[in-house]
């Protein structure tokens, strides 16, 4: 590999925050970001997308990290999709790696502080804040609900990490069922969760058949939480369940996506009244995910008042 300082750097004329993904130009953040910079009193900061193909060459990831590391006007980045691959390719280029990034071997946030390039895994925090806003305190102790996670990627791992680290027993479910069609993702989750001492029973199910997912959902107790963490309905077509699948009565349905066809969410909405469901999309997760990373990169302290202002300005753009 090249030495860290042996990369072509594109000096920026103004402070630049990067969005590292696959199709970054399609995200709502492109409209939201300048509004947020006005709210935060940093209108000079601009957003620039960097698109990498899935599982790009390590040298290309390192070039992106080098741009942030060595250009003084490159202030940080939010990373989607490439969280594992980018971190694996460029881990040695970071001066600080936070505990969640160490535990998960991935990053979602790059920041710079006191001359250090810093790697953070913010998803457990973002997923946790979003989930807490949905279920409230003591939900699992009060209801006996379980959690069915359809998908075992980074967002799903983050959700499990948040739940097993809840201090109060009433905020932890007795059981989590994680389902994925790819064995490696399940093993990655199992490896990470195995580092923690938890009283939650976590079951790992290798499955890509929507009818089997219907059966798993039918076995859940009332009030249980069903999450679509597969990317289906946005990144790929369809839903992880069939139209015949029945959600748990009085359950909570959380669609991690906030844009796309959202087939899973519409399946839940069709049962909302009959099954007394609480249905959420991924908008709050989007707000928490981006705000956590931006506040880290800009070294700003989050307050409830600031978050409310960001939510209001973003929701106005969403319409």
N, C-alpha and C positions, 0 to 999 in steps of 0.2 A: 504494500500500500504506500501511497505517497505520504511524505511528511505532512503534518497538519497545515503548515504554512505554504505548501507547494501546490496551491490551487488558484485558479483564476477567479478573482473576486471582482464583483461589479459594485463599485462604490455608489452609495445612494446619496442623493442630494438632500433628503429629508428623512426623519425617523420612519423606519419601515418595519411593520409587523407582518409576519408571513403566515399563510394558511397552506399547509402541506397536505395534499390529498390526491384525488384522482380526477375529479371534475369540479374543481373549486369554483369555477365561474357560475355554477348553477345554484350555489347556496344563497340563502337569504342574508347571510352575514355581509355580503357585498353591499347591500342597502343599509343594513343595520349599523355596520362599523362606524361610518362617519358620524352618524347621529350619536353613538355612544361616546366618540371622542369629544364631541361638543359638550355632552353632559359632564364628562370627566375633566374638561378644561384642557384637553390635549388635541386641538384640531389639526395640529401640524403632523400628527402621526397618520400614515396611510397604510392600507392593507394591500398586500400583493400575494396572489396565489402562485403556488408552485405545484404543478401536476407531475406525478410520477406514475408510470404504469405499475400494475400490481406486481409485487415481488421484483422490483427493479434491481439493477446491478448495484452491489455495495458501493462502488466508486461514485455512482450518481448520488446516492444518499449522503456520502461523505462530502461531496461537493456542496450540497445544500447546507449541511451543517457548517462547513468551512465559511460559507458566505455570512452566516449569522455570527460565527465566532470572531472573524477577523475584520469585518466591516463595522466601524464604530456606529454607523447609523442604522445597522440591522439590529433591532432591539429584542427579538424573540420570535416565537412561533407557536401556533397550535397545530398539532399533528393528528390527522385522522387516517384510518385505513392502514397506514404504514407503521403503526406504533411499534410492532415487534421487529419488523425488518430494519427500520431505520436505526433503532437502538442497538440491534445486533451488529450492524455495519459500522456504527460510529461511537460505540460506548467509550472507547479509549480517548475520544476527543473532549469528553466532559470532565470538568474539575469537581463537580458535585452531583451525586445521584441520590434522590430522596428515598426514604424507606419503602414507599409503595412501588417506585420504579425498580428498586432492588428486588423486591418480593415478586413482582410480576414480569420482570425482564422486558418491560415496554415503557414508552413515554408518550405523553399526550401534550406536554408543554416544554418549551425551551425558553429559558430566561438567562439574563446576564446580570451579575451583581458583584461589585468590587473586583472586577477583572476576571471573574470566574464564569465559565459556561456551565449552566445548571440544567439537569434533566429532572422532570417531575412526571409522575403518573397521577393526574388529577381526577381520573374517572371515579375512583371510589368516593371521593368527596362530592363530585357533581351528582353521581347517581344517588348517593346518600341524601343529599339535600333535597333532591327531587322526590325520592321515595318518602322521606319524612313529611314532605308537604302533602303527599297524597294520602298516607295512612294515618298520620297523627301519632301521638304517644300511646303506648300500651296496646296497640291494635291486636297483636298476635296473642297476648295474654288474655285479652278481653274476648276474643272470638274463636281461638283455636285454629286459626287459618294456617294453611300450608302455602308454599310458593312453587309454582310450576314455571320454570325458565325454559322457554323454547329458544334454544341457541346457547352456545357456551363460549362465545368470543369475548373480547375485552370488556364490553359493557356488561355482559352477564357476570363475568368474574368480579368486576367492580361492585356489582350489586350484592353478590355473596359476601365479599370482603366487608362491605358496610354492615351487613346484617350480623355476621359473626363477631364483629367488634362492638356491637351495641352493649352498653354496660348493664342495662336493665333486662332481666329475663323476659319481661312482658313485651319488649321490643324485638324479641327474637322468635322466629317461627320454630316449631318442633322439627319440621322437615322441609327440605328443599329438593325438588326433582329437577335436575339439569339434563336437557335433551339436546343432542346434536347429531348430525349425520356424518360428522368427521371425527374419527377416533382420536386424532392428535389434539383436537381442541378440548375434548373431554379430559384427556390425560394431562394437558397443560393446566386446566382448571384443578384437577385432582392434585397435581404437584404443588400448586400454589396454596390451595386450601389446607393441604397436609402440613404446612408449616405452622398452622395455628391450632391452638387447643380450643375446641368448640364443643358445646353440647347439642348443636344442631345436627340432625341426621341429613347428610347430603348424599343423594343417590344419583348415579351417572348412567344415563340411558343412551345407548347408541341406536339412533333411529332416524330415518328420513321419510317415513310413511305417515302422511297426515291422518290416516284412520287410526293408527296406533296412538298418535297424539290426542285424538278425540277420546280414546279409551283412558289414557292417563288423566285427562281433564275430568272425565266423568267420575273418577275415583276420588277426587278432591273433596274435602269437607266444605260445607257452606262457608262463605266469607273469604275463601282462598283467593290468592293473588295469581293471575295468569299474565305472563309477560312475553311479548314477541320481541326477542332479541336476535332474530335471525337475519334481519335486513330484507326479508321478503315483503313485498308491497312497496319497496323503494328501490333498493339495489338490484333485486331480482323480482320477477313477477310472482303473483300468487300469495298464498298464506300457508303457514305451517299446520293449519287444521282444515277440515272440510266444512262445508256449509251445514252438515248434519251434526257437527260438534256442539255440545251443550255446555255452557259456562256454569260454574258453581253459583248456586243461588246466593244473592247478596254479596257476590264476589266483586273484586276489583280487577279490571282489565287495563293493562298498561301497554300501549303501543309505543315502542321506543322511537319510531319514525314520526316526523311531523309533516313530511311532504311525500308525494308519490301517490300511488293508487290506494294504499292503506287498506287492503282487502281484509286483513285481520280485524282492524278497528271497525270496519263496516259490518263484519259478521257479528261483532259484539253489540254494536248499536241496534241491530235488528232484534236482539234479545234483551235490550236494556230494560224495558218495562216489564216484560214477562218474568225475567230472572232477577229484577231489582239490582241491576249492575251499576257500578261506578266506572265509567270509561274515561281514560286519559290518553292523550297522544303524547308525543315527545317534545312539545314546545317548551315546557318548563325545563326539561333536561337540556335542550338546546341553549336556553338562556343561562342556566347554571354552568354548563360546560364551557361556554365561551367566556363568561364573565370571570370564572375562576382563573382561567389561563391569562386573560388580559390583565387582571389585577396583579397577578404574579409578575408578569413581564414588565408592567409599568410601576411596580412597587407601590401599589395603592391599597389601603385597607378597606375591605368590604364592610359596608354597614347596611342594615335593612332599608334605610332611606335611599341609599344609592342604588341598591338592587331594584327597588320599586320604580325608580326613575328609568333605569335601563329596561325593565320589563315593559313599562308604559310606552317608551319610544319604539321598542322593537315590535310590540303588538300593533302599534299604529301603522307600521310598514306592512306587517302581515295582513292587516285588514280584517 
